[in-house]
Amino acid sequence: MIAWIVIVFGLIQTAVYLLQLVIAAYALSRRPPVARSSLLWYRYGDIAPPISLVVPAYNEQMNIVESVHSMLSLEYPAYEVIVVNDGSKDETLKRLIDAFELVSVRRPFEETLKHEPIRGIYASPRSDRLFVVDKSNGGKADAQNAGINVSRAPIFCVIDGDSILEPDALLRAVQPFIEDPERTIAVGGTIRIANNSTIESGRVKTVRLPKKILPLFQVVEYLRAFLMARLAWSHVNTLMLVSGAFGVFRRREAIAVGGFTKGSMGEDLDFVIKLHRYMLDNKKEYRIEFIPEPVCWTEAPETLAVLARQRSRWQRGALEVFFRYRSMLFNPRYGRVGFLGFGHILVVDVLGPIMEVLGYILMPLFWLMGVLSTEHMLAYTALVFVYGVFVSVASLILEELELKRFPRPRDLAILTLAAVAENFGYRQLNNFWRVKGYWQYLRADNNWGEMTRTGFSKQG
Protein backbone atom coordinates (compact mmCIF):
# COMPACT_ATOMS: atom_id res chain seq x y z
CA MET A 1 0.00 0.00 0.00
CA ILE A 2 2.76 2.44 0.96
CA ALA A 3 4.61 1.61 -2.26
CA TRP A 4 1.55 2.46 -4.33
CA ILE A 5 1.06 5.74 -2.44
CA VAL A 6 4.65 6.72 -3.26
CA ILE A 7 4.22 5.76 -6.93
CA VAL A 8 0.89 7.62 -7.27
CA PHE A 9 2.36 10.70 -5.63
CA GLY A 10 5.29 10.53 -8.05
CA LEU A 11 2.79 10.51 -10.93
CA ILE A 12 1.03 13.56 -9.45
CA GLN A 13 4.34 15.43 -9.18
CA THR A 14 5.16 14.44 -12.74
CA ALA A 15 1.82 15.79 -13.94
CA VAL A 16 2.43 19.11 -12.11
CA TYR A 17 5.89 19.57 -13.65
CA LEU A 18 4.61 18.61 -17.10
CA LEU A 19 1.77 21.14 -16.77
CA GLN A 20 4.31 23.84 -15.81
CA LEU A 21 6.47 22.99 -18.80
CA VAL A 22 3.57 23.12 -21.26
CA ILE A 23 2.22 26.43 -19.90
CA ALA A 24 5.70 27.99 -19.87
CA ALA A 25 6.35 26.92 -23.47
CA TYR A 26 2.97 28.33 -24.53
CA ALA A 27 3.59 31.60 -22.67
CA LEU A 28 6.97 32.00 -24.36
CA SER A 29 5.44 31.35 -27.79
CA ARG A 30 2.94 34.17 -27.19
CA ARG A 31 5.47 36.75 -26.00
CA PRO A 32 6.72 39.44 -28.38
CA PRO A 33 10.44 39.49 -29.28
CA VAL A 34 12.75 40.88 -26.61
CA ALA A 35 13.31 44.58 -27.31
CA ARG A 36 16.74 46.22 -27.23
CA SER A 37 17.56 48.46 -24.27
CA SER A 38 17.71 51.55 -26.48
CA LEU A 39 14.21 50.84 -27.80
CA LEU A 40 12.87 50.37 -24.27
CA TRP A 41 14.31 53.73 -23.25
CA TYR A 42 12.70 55.36 -26.29
CA ARG A 43 9.33 53.81 -25.42
CA TYR A 44 9.29 54.23 -21.65
CA GLY A 45 11.98 56.75 -20.67
CA ASP A 46 9.55 59.67 -20.35
CA ILE A 47 6.70 57.78 -18.68
CA ALA A 48 8.47 55.31 -16.38
CA PRO A 49 7.35 55.86 -12.76
CA PRO A 50 9.92 56.65 -10.04
CA ILE A 51 11.26 53.59 -8.20
CA SER A 52 12.96 53.12 -4.84
CA LEU A 53 15.47 50.26 -4.62
CA VAL A 54 15.36 48.79 -1.10
CA VAL A 55 18.49 46.78 -0.32
CA PRO A 56 18.54 44.93 3.04
CA ALA A 57 22.12 44.13 3.99
CA TYR A 58 23.41 42.04 6.88
CA ASN A 59 27.11 41.12 6.93
CA GLU A 60 27.50 41.73 3.19
CA GLN A 61 30.95 43.35 3.27
CA MET A 62 32.23 41.07 0.49
CA ASN A 63 29.79 42.20 -2.21
CA ILE A 64 27.92 45.29 -1.03
CA VAL A 65 30.10 47.92 -2.73
CA GLU A 66 29.99 46.15 -6.12
CA SER A 67 26.24 45.69 -5.74
CA VAL A 68 25.64 49.37 -5.00
CA HIS A 69 27.85 50.39 -7.93
CA SER A 70 25.65 48.24 -10.18
CA MET A 71 22.50 49.90 -8.85
CA LEU A 72 23.84 53.42 -9.31
CA SER A 73 24.64 52.66 -12.96
CA LEU A 74 21.19 51.36 -13.90
CA GLU A 75 19.57 52.65 -17.07
CA TYR A 76 16.45 54.17 -15.53
CA PRO A 77 15.26 57.79 -15.51
CA ALA A 78 14.13 58.31 -11.89
CA TYR A 79 15.14 56.10 -8.98
CA GLU A 80 16.80 56.09 -5.58
CA VAL A 81 18.85 53.41 -3.84
CA ILE A 82 18.14 52.82 -0.14
CA VAL A 83 20.60 50.40 1.46
CA VAL A 84 19.41 49.22 4.89
CA ASN A 85 22.28 48.07 7.07
CA ASP A 86 20.49 45.71 9.44
CA GLY A 87 22.89 45.88 12.36
CA SER A 88 25.73 44.14 10.51
CA LYS A 89 28.54 42.79 12.67
CA ASP A 90 31.15 43.05 9.91
CA GLU A 91 32.38 46.10 7.94
CA THR A 92 29.32 46.48 5.70
CA LEU A 93 28.56 50.03 6.88
CA LYS A 94 32.22 51.09 7.02
CA ARG A 95 32.89 49.93 3.47
CA LEU A 96 29.84 51.82 2.21
CA ILE A 97 30.92 54.98 4.04
CA ASP A 98 34.46 54.73 2.67
CA ALA A 99 33.47 53.81 -0.89
CA PHE A 100 30.79 56.50 -1.34
CA GLU A 101 32.02 59.16 1.14
CA LEU A 102 28.76 58.98 3.07
CA VAL A 103 27.73 61.72 5.50
CA SER A 104 24.92 61.79 8.07
CA VAL A 105 21.73 63.54 6.89
CA ARG A 106 18.17 64.21 8.05
CA ARG A 107 15.47 62.57 5.95
CA PRO A 108 11.94 62.87 7.38
CA PHE A 109 9.74 59.81 6.93
CA GLU A 110 6.51 58.37 8.28
CA GLU A 111 6.84 55.19 10.33
CA THR A 112 3.87 53.46 8.68
CA LEU A 113 5.37 49.97 9.02
CA LYS A 114 6.89 48.82 12.31
CA HIS A 115 10.59 48.00 12.52
CA GLU A 116 13.61 48.17 14.83
CA PRO A 117 15.00 51.66 15.61
CA ILE A 118 16.93 53.55 12.93
CA ARG A 119 20.28 54.77 14.25
CA GLY A 120 21.13 57.07 11.36
CA ILE A 121 20.62 57.88 7.70
CA TYR A 122 23.53 58.65 5.38
CA ALA A 123 23.78 60.18 1.92
CA SER A 124 26.58 60.49 -0.61
CA PRO A 125 27.74 63.85 -2.00
CA ARG A 126 28.80 61.90 -5.09
CA SER A 127 25.27 60.72 -5.89
CA ASP A 128 21.91 62.18 -4.92
CA ARG A 129 20.38 58.76 -5.54
CA LEU A 130 22.09 56.88 -2.72
CA PHE A 131 20.90 56.68 0.89
CA VAL A 132 22.09 54.28 3.56
CA VAL A 133 19.90 53.51 6.57
CA ASP A 134 21.70 52.15 9.65
CA LYS A 135 19.37 50.36 12.06
CA SER A 136 19.34 47.82 14.85
CA ASN A 137 19.18 44.20 13.74
CA GLY A 138 15.67 42.91 13.18
CA GLY A 139 16.00 40.47 10.30
CA LYS A 140 15.50 40.81 6.57
CA ALA A 141 11.76 41.52 6.66
CA ASP A 142 12.27 44.18 9.33
CA ALA A 143 14.98 45.84 7.23
CA GLN A 144 12.74 45.80 4.16
CA ASN A 145 9.94 47.48 6.11
CA ALA A 146 12.35 50.21 7.23
CA GLY A 147 13.40 50.75 3.62
CA ILE A 148 9.77 50.98 2.48
CA ASN A 149 9.09 53.63 5.15
CA VAL A 150 12.09 55.71 4.11
CA SER A 151 11.32 55.35 0.39
CA ARG A 152 9.39 58.07 -1.46
CA ALA A 153 8.47 56.46 -4.78
CA PRO A 154 5.10 54.81 -5.59
CA ILE A 155 6.93 51.62 -6.62
CA PHE A 156 9.77 49.91 -4.79
CA CYS A 157 12.16 47.14 -5.76
CA VAL A 158 13.65 44.79 -3.16
CA ILE A 159 17.05 43.35 -4.01
CA ASP A 160 19.55 41.41 -1.92
CA GLY A 161 22.74 43.13 -0.86
CA ASP A 162 24.83 40.43 -2.56
CA SER A 163 23.14 40.83 -5.97
CA ILE A 164 23.91 42.71 -9.17
CA LEU A 165 21.27 43.98 -11.58
CA GLU A 166 21.78 44.19 -15.32
CA PRO A 167 21.69 47.83 -16.49
CA ASP A 168 18.25 47.58 -18.13
CA ALA A 169 16.67 45.33 -15.46
CA LEU A 170 14.46 48.02 -13.93
CA LEU A 171 13.30 49.32 -17.29
CA ARG A 172 12.22 45.82 -18.27
CA ALA A 173 10.64 44.99 -14.91
CA VAL A 174 8.56 48.17 -14.86
CA GLN A 175 6.83 47.46 -18.20
CA PRO A 176 3.74 45.78 -16.65
CA PHE A 177 3.32 48.78 -14.32
CA ILE A 178 3.31 51.09 -17.37
CA GLU A 179 1.15 48.94 -19.65
CA ASP A 180 -1.38 47.91 -16.98
CA PRO A 181 -0.95 50.42 -14.13
CA GLU A 182 -4.28 49.77 -12.43
CA ARG A 183 -3.95 46.00 -12.04
CA THR A 184 -0.20 45.34 -11.74
CA ILE A 185 0.92 45.15 -8.11
CA ALA A 186 4.08 43.01 -8.32
CA VAL A 187 6.67 41.86 -10.86
CA GLY A 188 9.48 39.33 -10.49
CA GLY A 189 12.52 38.76 -12.66
CA THR A 190 15.08 36.04 -13.34
CA ILE A 191 17.85 35.27 -10.85
CA ARG A 192 21.11 34.00 -12.35
CA ILE A 193 24.33 32.59 -10.89
CA ALA A 194 27.36 34.91 -11.11
CA ASN A 195 30.04 32.53 -9.78
CA ASN A 196 33.14 32.69 -12.02
CA SER A 197 31.72 35.49 -14.19
CA THR A 198 33.77 38.67 -14.55
CA ILE A 199 32.39 41.56 -12.46
CA GLU A 200 33.77 45.07 -13.03
CA SER A 201 32.40 48.32 -11.54
CA GLY A 202 29.15 46.65 -10.59
CA ARG A 203 28.48 45.08 -14.00
CA VAL A 204 28.75 41.56 -15.34
CA LYS A 205 31.29 41.99 -18.13
CA THR A 206 31.73 38.35 -19.13
CA VAL A 207 29.27 35.54 -18.42
CA ARG A 208 30.99 32.26 -17.59
CA LEU A 209 29.72 29.01 -16.19
CA PRO A 210 30.86 28.22 -12.63
CA LYS A 211 33.98 26.09 -12.39
CA LYS A 212 32.75 24.18 -9.36
CA ILE A 213 30.13 21.47 -9.65
CA LEU A 214 27.70 22.72 -6.96
CA PRO A 215 27.16 26.19 -8.46
CA LEU A 216 26.92 24.56 -11.91
CA PHE A 217 24.06 22.36 -10.71
CA GLN A 218 22.41 25.45 -9.26
CA VAL A 219 22.53 27.16 -12.68
CA VAL A 220 20.34 24.35 -14.05
CA GLU A 221 18.17 24.44 -10.93
CA TYR A 222 17.56 28.20 -11.23
CA LEU A 223 16.67 27.85 -14.91
CA ARG A 224 14.05 25.29 -14.01
CA ALA A 225 12.69 27.26 -11.06
CA PHE A 226 12.50 30.69 -12.66
CA LEU A 227 11.99 30.27 -16.37
CA MET A 228 9.69 27.24 -16.26
CA ALA A 229 7.78 27.28 -12.97
CA ARG A 230 7.36 31.01 -12.39
CA LEU A 231 6.64 31.86 -16.01
CA ALA A 232 3.97 29.16 -16.06
CA TRP A 233 2.20 30.27 -12.87
CA SER A 234 2.49 33.93 -13.86
CA HIS A 235 0.67 33.18 -17.10
CA VAL A 236 -2.40 31.99 -15.16
CA ASN A 237 -2.00 34.70 -12.45
CA THR A 238 -1.21 32.27 -9.65
CA LEU A 239 2.45 33.22 -9.11
CA MET A 240 3.01 32.55 -5.41
CA LEU A 241 6.63 33.64 -5.11
CA VAL A 242 8.50 36.73 -6.23
CA SER A 243 12.09 36.13 -5.16
CA GLY A 244 13.39 38.26 -2.31
CA ALA A 245 16.56 38.67 -4.35
CA PHE A 246 14.74 40.80 -6.95
CA GLY A 247 11.10 41.88 -6.98
CA VAL A 248 9.20 45.08 -7.82
CA PHE A 249 6.05 46.04 -5.89
CA ARG A 250 3.50 48.83 -5.63
CA ARG A 251 4.00 50.64 -2.33
CA ARG A 252 0.29 51.27 -1.69
CA GLU A 253 -0.58 47.56 -1.50
CA ALA A 254 2.58 46.74 0.43
CA ILE A 255 1.55 49.14 3.20
CA ALA A 256 -2.07 47.92 3.08
CA VAL A 257 -0.97 44.34 3.91
CA GLY A 258 1.36 45.49 6.68
CA GLY A 259 4.61 45.07 4.79
CA PHE A 260 6.83 42.03 5.21
CA THR A 261 6.14 39.70 8.13
CA LYS A 262 8.86 40.18 10.72
CA GLY A 263 10.72 37.03 11.69
CA SER A 264 9.38 35.01 8.78
CA MET A 265 11.81 32.47 7.33
CA GLY A 266 10.09 32.79 3.94
CA GLU A 267 9.35 36.50 3.92
CA ASP A 268 9.17 36.73 0.11
CA LEU A 269 6.63 33.88 -0.21
CA ASP A 270 4.70 35.24 2.77
CA PHE A 271 4.51 38.73 1.29
CA VAL A 272 3.19 37.62 -2.11
CA ILE A 273 0.55 35.41 -0.50
CA LYS A 274 -0.54 38.35 1.65
CA LEU A 275 -0.93 40.41 -1.53
CA HIS A 276 -3.04 37.68 -3.15
CA ARG A 277 -5.24 37.39 -0.07
CA TYR A 278 -5.71 41.16 0.31
CA MET A 279 -6.67 41.67 -3.33
CA LEU A 280 -9.06 38.68 -3.39
CA ASP A 281 -10.64 39.54 -0.03
CA ASN A 282 -11.33 43.06 -1.34
CA LYS A 283 -12.49 41.76 -4.74
CA LYS A 284 -9.94 43.83 -6.66
CA GLU A 285 -8.60 42.92 -10.07
CA TYR A 286 -4.83 42.52 -10.05
CA ARG A 287 -1.81 40.97 -11.74
CA ILE A 288 1.39 39.54 -10.26
CA GLU A 289 3.76 39.06 -13.19
CA PHE A 290 7.01 37.31 -13.96
CA ILE A 291 9.21 38.82 -16.69
CA PRO A 292 12.13 36.59 -17.81
CA GLU A 293 14.39 39.34 -19.16
CA PRO A 294 15.14 41.48 -16.07
CA VAL A 295 18.17 39.58 -14.81
CA CYS A 296 19.61 39.79 -11.31
CA TRP A 297 22.96 38.10 -10.70
CA THR A 298 23.76 36.54 -7.35
CA GLU A 299 26.47 34.43 -5.76
CA ALA A 300 25.54 30.78 -5.19
CA PRO A 301 26.86 28.64 -2.32
CA GLU A 302 29.96 26.67 -3.29
CA THR A 303 30.17 24.21 -0.38
CA LEU A 304 27.83 21.46 0.74
CA ALA A 305 27.59 22.90 4.27
CA VAL A 306 26.44 26.36 3.14
CA LEU A 307 24.09 24.98 0.49
CA ALA A 308 22.56 22.56 3.02
CA ARG A 309 21.82 25.43 5.42
CA GLN A 310 20.24 27.47 2.61
CA ARG A 311 17.97 24.67 1.39
CA SER A 312 16.90 23.66 4.90
CA ARG A 313 16.04 27.30 5.62
CA TRP A 314 14.05 27.60 2.37
CA GLN A 315 12.08 24.49 3.35
CA ARG A 316 11.33 25.85 6.81
CA GLY A 317 10.15 29.08 5.20
CA ALA A 318 7.82 27.27 2.81
CA LEU A 319 6.29 25.17 5.59
CA GLU A 320 5.90 28.13 7.91
CA VAL A 321 4.07 30.19 5.28
CA PHE A 322 1.91 27.29 4.05
CA PHE A 323 0.58 26.51 7.52
CA ARG A 324 0.17 30.20 8.38
CA TYR A 325 -2.19 30.64 5.41
CA ARG A 326 -3.54 27.07 5.26
CA SER A 327 -7.13 28.34 5.33
CA MET A 328 -6.63 29.45 1.72
CA LEU A 329 -5.91 25.88 0.53
CA PHE A 330 -8.69 24.65 -1.79
CA ASN A 331 -10.88 27.51 -0.52
CA PRO A 332 -13.33 28.54 -3.30
CA ARG A 333 -13.15 32.12 -2.04
CA TYR A 334 -9.57 32.33 -3.36
CA GLY A 335 -10.25 30.71 -6.73
CA ARG A 336 -7.25 29.50 -8.69
CA VAL A 337 -4.83 30.81 -6.05
CA GLY A 338 -6.41 28.50 -3.46
CA PHE A 339 -6.56 25.50 -5.78
CA LEU A 340 -3.60 25.80 -8.18
CA GLY A 341 -1.22 28.03 -6.20
CA PHE A 342 -1.65 26.41 -2.80
CA GLY A 343 -2.11 23.00 -4.38
CA HIS A 344 1.31 23.38 -5.99
CA ILE A 345 2.90 24.33 -2.65
CA LEU A 346 1.21 21.33 -1.01
CA VAL A 347 2.48 18.87 -3.63
CA VAL A 348 5.97 20.27 -4.21
CA ASP A 349 6.99 21.82 -0.87
CA VAL A 350 4.90 20.21 1.87
CA LEU A 351 4.49 16.59 0.74
CA GLY A 352 7.18 16.42 -1.97
CA PRO A 353 10.37 16.06 0.12
CA ILE A 354 8.85 13.47 2.48
CA MET A 355 7.40 11.33 -0.32
CA GLU A 356 10.54 11.46 -2.46
CA VAL A 357 12.84 10.48 0.40
CA LEU A 358 10.42 7.69 1.36
CA GLY A 359 10.63 6.53 -2.24
CA TYR A 360 14.44 6.46 -2.16
CA ILE A 361 14.40 4.30 0.98
CA LEU A 362 11.29 2.12 0.71
CA MET A 363 11.15 1.24 -2.98
CA PRO A 364 14.51 -0.61 -3.11
CA LEU A 365 13.67 -2.19 0.27
CA PHE A 366 10.27 -3.45 -0.94
CA TRP A 367 11.89 -4.79 -4.12
CA LEU A 368 14.52 -6.68 -2.14
CA MET A 369 11.77 -8.11 0.11
CA GLY A 370 9.76 -9.24 -2.93
CA VAL A 371 6.82 -6.95 -2.07
CA LEU A 372 7.37 -4.89 -5.23
CA SER A 373 7.81 -6.50 -8.62
CA THR A 374 10.82 -5.75 -10.82
CA GLU A 375 8.49 -4.14 -13.41
CA HIS A 376 7.07 -1.69 -10.87
CA MET A 377 10.55 -0.97 -9.50
CA LEU A 378 11.85 -0.17 -12.99
CA ALA A 379 8.78 1.97 -13.72
CA TYR A 380 9.36 4.00 -10.54
CA THR A 381 13.07 4.42 -11.32
CA ALA A 382 12.26 5.61 -14.83
CA LEU A 383 9.72 8.05 -13.44
CA VAL A 384 12.22 9.54 -11.00
CA PHE A 385 15.29 9.76 -13.22
CA VAL A 386 14.17 9.87 -16.86
CA TYR A 387 11.49 12.48 -16.25
CA GLY A 388 13.84 14.53 -14.06
CA VAL A 389 16.38 14.60 -16.90
CA PHE A 390 13.65 15.55 -19.38
CA VAL A 391 12.43 18.51 -17.30
CA SER A 392 15.96 19.82 -16.71
CA VAL A 393 16.96 19.62 -20.39
CA ALA A 394 13.63 21.09 -21.52
CA SER A 395 14.15 24.06 -19.16
CA LEU A 396 17.58 24.61 -20.68
CA ILE A 397 16.08 24.60 -24.18
CA LEU A 398 13.47 27.17 -23.12
CA GLU A 399 16.20 29.36 -21.62
CA GLU A 400 18.25 29.29 -24.79
CA LEU A 401 15.21 30.13 -26.94
CA GLU A 402 14.26 33.07 -24.70
CA LEU A 403 17.38 34.66 -23.18
CA LYS A 404 20.36 33.23 -25.11
CA ARG A 405 22.74 33.88 -22.21
CA PHE A 406 25.16 31.13 -23.18
CA PRO A 407 26.26 31.77 -26.78
CA ARG A 408 29.15 29.28 -26.76
CA PRO A 409 28.26 25.73 -27.84
CA ARG A 410 30.70 24.42 -25.21
CA ASP A 411 28.67 26.09 -22.43
CA LEU A 412 25.45 24.56 -23.71
CA ALA A 413 27.07 21.13 -23.85
CA ILE A 414 28.33 21.44 -20.26
CA LEU A 415 24.91 22.62 -19.06
CA THR A 416 23.21 19.72 -20.82
CA LEU A 417 25.54 17.26 -19.08
CA ALA A 418 24.90 19.04 -15.76
CA ALA A 419 21.13 18.85 -16.39
CA VAL A 420 21.48 15.07 -16.70
CA ALA A 421 24.00 14.56 -13.88
CA GLU A 422 22.11 16.59 -11.25
CA ASN A 423 19.41 13.92 -11.17
CA PHE A 424 21.88 11.32 -9.90
CA GLY A 425 22.84 12.45 -6.41
CA TYR A 426 22.34 16.22 -6.27
CA ARG A 427 18.54 16.10 -6.46
CA GLN A 428 18.40 13.35 -3.83
CA LEU A 429 20.74 15.29 -1.54
CA ASN A 430 18.49 18.35 -1.88
CA ASN A 431 15.51 16.34 -0.74
CA PHE A 432 17.37 15.06 2.31
CA TRP A 433 18.26 18.67 3.19
CA ARG A 434 14.61 19.62 2.79
CA VAL A 435 13.55 16.81 5.11
CA LYS A 436 16.09 18.16 7.59
CA GLY A 437 14.36 21.55 7.20
CA TYR A 438 11.06 19.79 7.94
CA TRP A 439 12.50 18.45 11.18
CA GLN A 440 13.87 21.88 12.12
CA TYR A 441 10.44 23.40 11.48
CA LEU A 442 8.74 20.87 13.73
CA ARG A 443 11.32 21.67 16.44
CA ALA A 444 10.72 25.43 15.96
CA ASP A 445 14.39 25.92 15.05
CA ASN A 446 14.56 29.47 13.63
CA ASN A 447 18.32 29.69 13.22
CA TRP A 448 19.17 31.15 9.79
CA GLY A 449 22.72 29.83 9.68
CA GLU A 450 25.70 31.68 8.28
CA MET A 451 25.86 32.14 4.51
CA THR A 452 29.59 32.38 3.72
CA ARG A 453 30.47 34.52 0.68
CA THR A 454 33.60 34.50 -1.45
CA GLY A 455 32.85 37.89 -3.02
CA PHE A 456 32.38 39.04 -6.62
CA SER A 457 35.79 40.73 -6.70
CA LYS A 458 37.52 37.33 -6.49
CA GLN A 459 35.75 35.96 -9.53
CA GLY A 460 36.58 36.02 -13.20
N, C-alpha and C positions, 0 to 999 in steps of 0.2 A: 504493500500500500504506500509506504513512504517513498519507495523508488518511483512509483507512478506519479506521486505528487511532485517530486523533483523534476521528472521528465515533462509533465504538463506545464509546470511553471517555466521551464526552459523554453517550451513552445510559445508561451505567452510573451516572454521577454523577446524572443525572436520576432514575433509578430509586431511588437512595439517598435523595435529597431528598424524593421523593414518598412513600417508605416512612416517613420521619420525620414528614412532614406528616399522614399517615393515622393513625399511632400516637399522635401528639400530640393530634389531634382526638378520637380514641377515649378517650384517658386523661382529657382534660378533660370529656368527656361522662359519665364514670364517677365524677368527683369530687363530693363533697358541696358544697353552697353554702358560700361563704366566710363564716366566722363573724365577728361583731363582736369588737373587742378586749375589751370588757367581758365578753362571754360566754367568751372564751378564758381570761381571768383567773379567772373563776368556776370553770371546769372544771379548770384546771391550776395555779392559783396556789399551792395547798398541796402539790402533788406534783412540781412542776418541779424537776429536779436543779440543783445549783449549776453555774455556767459561768464559765470564765475567758476574757475577751476578750484575745487576743494581737495587738498592733498594732505590726508592724515599721515603723519610720519612718527614712527617710534623706533629708535635705534636704527636709523637708515643712513648712517654716516658714509657707508661705502658708495651709495648710488645717488644720494639726494641732490648733490650739486649738478651732476649730469642731467638728472631728471628735470630739475628746474630750468636749466639751460634749454632743454628741449621744449619746455612749455612756453618760455619767453620768446621762442623763435617760431611759434605756430603761425600759419597763414590764416589769420582770422581778423576781421576788422575791429571788433570791440570786445575785449575780455580782460579779466583780472585773474591773477594767480594767488590763492590764499593757502599757504603751507601752514598746517597746524601741527606744531611740535608737541606731541602728547606726552610731556614729561620724560623725554628720552634720557637714558642713563649714559649714553655715549656722547660723541661730539657732534651730533646732528645739528643742534642750534649754533654751535661755535663755527662749524664749517660754513653754514649759511651766512652768518654774520661776516665772516672773513671774505667769502667769495663774492658777496653782493654789497659789501660795505653798509650793512643794515644799521639803521638808527631807530631809536624808540619814537613812536608817534602816538597821537590821540586819534582814535577812529570811533566815533559814536555808533552804537548799534543797539538794537532791541533784543533782549534775551527772551525770544519767543519759545525756543526749545531749551530744555534744561541740560546743563552740562557742568563739568568740574570748573573751578575758578580759572579765569584767564589772568596770567601773571604779567603779560605785556604784549603789545603789538608793535611790530617793526616794519619799516618800509625802506626801500632802496633808492638813494638819490640817482642811481644809474637807470632805474626803470620805474615809471609810475604805475606799472601793472603788478608789481610784486609786493605782497604783504605776508608777513610771517607772524602767526599767532603762537605765543608760548603759553601753555596751560598745564595744570596739574594732570597727572595721568588718570585717565578714565576709560581707556580702551578705544578701539577704532570707531565704534558707533558714536561714542561720546565726542570724539574729536571731529567727526563729520558733522554732528549737530552744531558744534561751536563754529565750524566753518560756514555752515548754512546761515547761522545768525549774523556773522560778520559780513557775509556776501551781500551785494546790492543789485545783482542782476536777476531778471525774472526766470532765468534758466541756470542751473548749476551742473557741473560735471565733476563726479568723484573719480579720482585716479590715485592709485597707490604711489607711495613715495619712492618705490624702487622701479617705477615704470617709465617708459619713454614713448611719447606719442609721435606718430608720423606728422610732418608739417601740415598736411591737409585733413587730418583726422577730425578736427572740430567742424570744419566746413562740410564734410561729408555727413557727420553724425547729426548735424542740425537740420538737414534737408526735410525730414518728416515734420519738424516743428514749423518750418516755413510753408510747406505744401499743405499741411493739415493742422493749422495752429490750434483749432478748437478741441480736437480730439486727442492729439498726441501728448502724452504725459511722461513718457520715458523711452529712451533709445539706448541699445547696447551695441558694442562693436566687437571686433575680433581681437583676441589676445594671442600674441605670438611669442615664441621662445627666442631670446636674444643671445643665449650662451654661444660664445665663439664668434659672434658677429662683430664687425668693427664699429665702435661707437666713438664719434668725434664731435665735440662741442654740442652734445645733447642730441645728435642725429645718428641714425643707423646708416653708415656709409656703404658698408658691404654686408650683404646677407650671406651667412654661412651656416651650414648645419653644425650642430654641436659635435665635438669630438668624442665626448663620453657617451656611453650607451644609455644611461638613465635619462638625461635630457633629450636624447634622440627619440626614445620611446614617448616622451612627453610631447614632442612635436606632433607625432601621429595622434596621440590622445587628444590634444587640443584641437586639431583639425576635426576630429570626429565630434567633439563636444560642442564646438562653436559653429562650424559651418553646417553640419548636418542637423544636430538636435535643435539648436536655438533658431536656426533659419526655419526649420519645419514648424516649430510651435509658434513662432512669430507670425507665420503665414496664416494661421488659424486663430490668432489673437489669444493664445493661451501661454505665452512666454512667461515662465515662472521665475526665471533668474536673469538678472542683468548683473554681470560680474562686478564685484566691488573694485576690481582693478581698473575698470573703465566703463562708466555709465553716465548718461546725460538725463536730467530730470527737470520737470517744471517745479519751481519753488513753491508755488501756491498749494499744490497737492501734497508736497512733502511736509509742509507745516501743518496742513489739515489732518494728516495721519499721525502727527506727533514726532516726525523725523525718524531716525534710526533707533531701534530698540537697544538701549544700553545693556551691555553685558551679554548680548546675543553672540553665540559662536558662529551663526550663519546670518550675519546682519544684512547681507545683500539679498539673500533669498527672503528673509523676513520682511524687508522693506518693500519688495515688489509684491509680495502677497498682500501686505497691508494696503498697497495702492489698488490692487484688484478688488479687495473686499470693500474699500471705501467707495470706489466708483460704482460697483454693483449694488451696494446697499442704498446708494443715493440715486440709482437708476440713471446714471450719466453715461453717455456714449464716450468711448475712449479707445486709444490704441497704445500698446506697448510694443515697440518695434525692435528688430535686430537688423543692422546694416552690416554686411560682410566687409566692406571696404575700409571703414575707419579702423586702422590697425594700431594697437598698443603693444609695445614690446616689453617683456618682463624677463627677469632672471629665474630660471627653474632650478629646483634643488638638484644637486649633483651627487649626493650621498644617500644611501639607503636610510640612514637614521633620520635625516632631515625630511626626506620624502615621506617616510612612515608617519612622522609627527603631523605633517601637513594633511595627509589623506585621512588619518584618524580624526583630526580636528574637523575636516570637511564633513565627515560622516556624522560626528556629534552635532554639527550645525544643522544638517539636514533633518536629523531625527528630532532635535529640539523644536525646530520650526514646524515640522509636520504635526507633531502632537500639540503644539500650541494652537494651531489653527485647524485641528482635526474635524471640527464641526462643519467645515466647508467641504469635506470629502463626500462626493456623491450627493451633495445637497442641491436639489433642483433650483433653489434660489440663486445659486452661483453658476448655473448653466454649464458651458463647456469647461470653464475654469475648475469647477467642482468635480466634473467627471473626467475630462481629459488631463488637465493640468495636475490635479491632485492624484488622479489614478496613475499617472506616470511616476510621480514621486513615490507612491506606494509600491509600485512594481519594481522600480529601478533602485531606489534609495533605502526603503524601509525593509522590504522582503528580499530584494535582490542579493545582497551580500550573504545573508544567512543561507538562502537556498542554494546559491552557487557553491559555497564552501561545504555544505552538506553533500552536494553532488560530488565534489572532489573526493570526499572521504567515504561516503556510503556506497556509491555506485561500484567502484572496484571491489569493495568489501562484499557486497551482495553477489557480484559476479563470481568471486572466489568461493563463496558459500553455496553457489548453485541456485540462489534465489532468483537471480536475473540471468536471462539467456544471453548467449554471445551476440545474437542479432540485436537485442535491445541495448546491450552495452555498446556495440559499435555505432548504433543509431544515435545514442546520447553523446558519444565522443565526437561524431561528425557534427552534431548540432553545436556543441561547445566550440570546437576548433575551426571547422570549415566555415561556419557562418561568421565567426569572429574575424577570420581573415578576410572574408568577403566584405564585411562592413568597413573594416579599416582601409582596404584598398579602394573601395568605392568612394569613401570620404576623400582620399587623396586625389582621385580623379576629379571629383567635384571642385576641390581646391584649385587644381591646376586649370580647370576650365574657367573658374571665376576670377581668381586673384593672380595667378601666374607668378608666384613669388620665388619659384625655384627654376630659373631658366636653363640651368645646366642639366643635360641628360644624366650625368653622373649623380647629381643630387636626387633626382627622381628615382633612379635605380636603388640608391641607398635607402630612401624613404620607403620604397616598395618592400624591400627586404625587411626593414624595421617593422612595417605594418604586418608582415607575416610573423616575424619572430616574437613580437610582443605578446602574442597569444599563447606562447609556450613558456610560461614562467612569470612574466611581468604582470599579466592580467590576474593570474592566480594570487600572486603576492599582494596586489592591490586589494583583492577581496579579503584576504586575511587581515590586512591593515584596517579595512573598513569594519570587520567584525570586532577587532580590537577597539575601534571607536564606539561601536555598539556597547561593548562592555563598559567603557569609560563613561558613556552617557548614563547607563543604568546605575553606575556608582556615583553619579553627579560630579565627575571629575572635570573641572572647568579650566584646567591648566592648558594654556595655548602652546607652550613649548617654544624653544628658541629656534628661529629660522636663520641659520647661518648664511651669510652672503659672501661671495668672492669679489663682487664689484665689477661694474661695466668697464672701468678703466684698465682692468687686467686682461680684457678679452681682445681677440682680434690679432 
